[in-house]
Amino acid sequence: MARKFNELRDKLAQEVGEARLSANSAQVAAEYDTQQARLADVRRALNLTQVQLAQNLEMTQSQVSRIENQSDMFLSTIASYLEAMGGHLELVGVFEGGVRVPIEIGDRTTAATVA
């Protein structure tokens, strides 16, 4: 898992700058290794506010809050949210014996619409 976090960290460093990430890197790495991240956790690790993210998504802050607190949402909503933060969604099916199969979701040439 450390390799995947390093890849995430490297990509984020390109987008927001090494200085902004260094303060949060140790904390994010520890949390990443022990549990799955919630969307709000990823946003906070990038030092983004709900208002800033709402501007990127062209929606209101209250809509961002609702997305972060939903227990069930469309994959397209998650994909749009991550893209607004400079990331992307990867879906992987995990089977017995550790077999991992990447799952394609939708047309990658068009942007997903936030539900």
C-alpha positions in Angstrom: 0.0 0.0 0.0 2.9 2.4 0.6 3.6 2.5 -3.1 0.1 3.6 -3.9 0.2 6.3 -1.3 3.5 7.6 -2.7 1.9 7.7 -6.2 -1.0 9.7 -4.8 1.3 12.0 -2.9 3.5 12.6 -6.0 0.5 13.4 -8.2 -0.9 15.8 -5.5 2.5 17.4 -5.1 2.4 18.4 -8.8 -1.0 20.0 -8.3 -0.8 21.9 -5.1 2.9 22.1 -4.4 5.3 20.2 -2.1 5.1 22.7 0.8 1.3 22.3 1.3 1.6 18.5 1.3 4.6 18.1 3.6 2.7 19.3 6.7 0.0 16.7 6.3 2.0 13.8 4.7 2.7 11.8 7.9 -0.8 12.1 9.1 -2.4 11.2 5.8 0.0 8.2 5.3 -0.8 6.8 8.7 -4.6 7.1 8.1 -4.3 5.8 4.6 -2.6 2.6 5.8 -5.1 1.9 8.5 -8.5 2.8 7.0 -10.3 3.9 3.9 -10.5 7.6 3.4 -13.7 9.5 3.3 -14.2 12.2 0.6 -14.0 14.9 3.3 -10.7 13.5 4.6 -9.2 13.7 1.1 -10.4 17.3 0.7 -8.9 18.3 4.1 -5.6 16.6 3.3 -5.4 18.8 0.2 -6.1 21.9 2.4 -9.3 22.6 0.4 -12.4 24.1 1.9 -15.9 23.0 0.9 -16.3 26.5 -0.6 -13.3 26.1 -2.8 -14.4 22.6 -3.9 -17.9 23.9 -4.6 -16.4 26.6 -6.9 -14.5 23.8 -8.8 -17.7 21.7 -9.1 -19.9 24.8 -9.9 -22.3 24.1 -7.0 -23.0 25.4 -3.5 -21.1 24.7 -0.4 -24.2 23.0 1.1 -24.3 20.6 -1.9 -20.6 19.6 -1.2 -21.5 19.0 2.4 -24.4 16.8 1.4 -22.1 14.8 -0.9 -19.5 14.3 1.9 -22.2 13.1 4.3 -24.1 10.8 2.0 -24.0 7.1 2.8 -24.9 6.0 -0.7 -24.0 7.9 -4.0 -23.4 7.4 -7.7 -20.0 6.5 -8.9 -20.2 9.5 -11.2 -20.6 11.8 -8.1 -17.5 10.3 -6.5 -15.6 10.6 -9.8 -16.6 14.3 -10.3 -15.7 15.1 -6.7 -12.2 13.5 -7.1 -11.6 15.2 -10.5 -12.4 18.6 -9.0 -9.6 17.9 -6.5 -7.2 16.9 -9.3 -7.6 13.1 -8.9 -9.6 10.4 -10.5 -11.6 7.3 -9.5 -10.3 3.8 -10.0 -12.7 0.9 -9.4 -11.2 -2.5 -8.7 -12.9 -5.9 -8.2 -11.0 -8.0 -5.6 -11.4 -11.7 -5.7 -10.3 -14.8 -3.8 -6.5 -15.3 -3.9 -5.9 -11.5 -4.2 -6.9 -11.3 -7.8 -7.6 -7.7 -8.7 -9.5 -6.7 -11.8 -9.8 -3.0 -12.8 -13.4 -2.2 -13.8 -14.1 0.4 -16.5 -16.9 2.8 -15.6 -18.4 4.8 -18.4 -16.8 6.7 -21.2 -13.5 8.2 -20.0 -13.5 10.8 -22.8 -16.4 12.7 -21.2 -16.6 14.3 -17.8 -18.9 12.7 -15.2 -21.9 14.7 -14.1 -22.4 15.2 -10.4 -25.7 13.7 -9.3 
